[in-house]
Amino acid sequence: MPLALEAAGKIDHVQLKALIAGIAAFVSSAQLVYPRQKIRLCRDAKDNMVLECCLAARADLLITGDKDLLEIEALPFDLVIVAPGSFIK
C-alpha cells in the first residue's frame, strides 16, 4: 500500500521512507500474545478477539475506529477504548 500511495502522488519518496521506518520501528517492538480467556462483551462477536488480546497483553489503551468496540460501556478489566481523534487531542 505505501508504494501505491507514492505512485498516486499522495506522498513523496521522503514521506514513504519515513512511513516505512515508522512501521518497522513499531513492528520491531511488537509482542505476540495468546489469549487465554474468552470474552463475550461486544455486539460484534468477531471483535471479542481484540478484547481477548488486550486482556492477554495487559493493555491499558485500545485506539480504534470500530463503533462496536467504542460503544462498550463497562469492561471486567482495566482498558480505555478511544477513537483515534480523541487520542490525538
LUMROMAR-888889 format. One record per residue (C-alpha): residue number from 1; residue in one letter; x, y, z. Coordinates in steps of 0.1 Angstrom, whole numbers. Example, Ala and Ser with C-alpha at 12.3 -4.5 7.8 and 13.67 -1.06 7.14 Angstrom:
REM residues 2
[1 'A' [123 -45 78]] [2 'S' [137 -11 71]] 
***
This chain:
REM residues 89
[1 'M' [0 0 0]] [2 'P' [27 26 8]] [3 'L' [41 22 -28]] [4 'A' [6 28 -41]] [5 'L' [4 60 -21]] [6 'E' [36 72 -36]] [7 'A' [25 62 -71]] [8 'A' [-8 80 -67]] [9 'G' [11 112 -57]] [10 'K' [-3 112 -22]] [11 'I' [31 111 -5]] [12 'D' [66 118 -18]] [13 'H' [96 94 -15]] [14 'V' [109 110 17]] [15 'Q' [75 106 33]] [16 'L' [73 70 21]] [17 'K' [107 62 37]] [18 'A' [96 78 69]] [19 'L' [64 58 69]] [20 'I' [82 25 63]] [21 'A' [107 34 91]] [22 'G' [79 41 115]] [23 'I' [61 9 107]] [24 'A' [94 -10 111]] [25 'A' [100 6 145]] [26 'F' [65 -3 156]] [27 'V' [67 -39 144]] [28 'S' [102 -45 159]] [29 'S' [88 -38 194]] [30 'A' [55 -57 190]] [31 'Q' [49 -87 211]] [32 'L' [28 -117 202]] [33 'V' [1 -126 227]] [34 'Y' [-20 -157 231]] [35 'P' [-55 -150 246]] [36 'R' [-62 -174 274]] [37 'Q' [-97 -162 284]] [38 'K' [-128 -160 262]] [39 'I' [-147 -127 264]] [40 'R' [-182 -121 251]] [41 'L' [-189 -84 255]] [42 'C' [-191 -69 221]] [43 'R' [-222 -69 200]] [44 'D' [-200 -79 170]] [45 'A' [-187 -113 181]] [46 'K' [-156 -110 159]] [47 'D' [-145 -80 179]] [48 'N' [-143 -100 211]] [49 'M' [-109 -114 199]] [50 'V' [-95 -78 201]] [51 'L' [-106 -76 237]] [52 'E' [-92 -110 245]] [53 'C' [-58 -99 231]] [54 'C' [-59 -66 251]] [55 'L' [-66 -86 282]] [56 'A' [-37 -111 275]] [57 'A' [-13 -82 267]] [58 'R' [-24 -63 298]] [59 'A' [-30 -33 276]] [60 'D' [-43 -2 292]] [61 'L' [-54 16 260]] [62 'L' [-71 5 227]] [63 'I' [-72 30 199]] [64 'T' [-98 20 174]] [65 'G' [-124 34 150]] [66 'D' [-146 4 154]] [67 'K' [-180 16 167]] [68 'D' [-189 -17 182]] [69 'L' [-158 -15 205]] [70 'L' [-161 22 212]] [71 'E' [-197 18 224]] [72 'I' [-188 -8 251]] [73 'E' [-196 9 284]] [74 'A' [-181 -15 310]] [75 'L' [-153 -40 309]] [76 'P' [-143 -66 335]] [77 'F' [-107 -54 333]] [78 'D' [-89 -20 331]] [79 'L' [-89 -9 295]] [80 'V' [-97 25 280]] [81 'I' [-111 24 245]] [82 'V' [-108 56 224]] [83 'A' [-112 67 189]] [84 'P' [-80 79 170]] [85 'G' [-93 115 170]] [86 'S' [-98 115 208]] [87 'F' [-64 100 213]] [88 'I' [-47 127 193]] [89 'K' [-64 155 212]] 
***
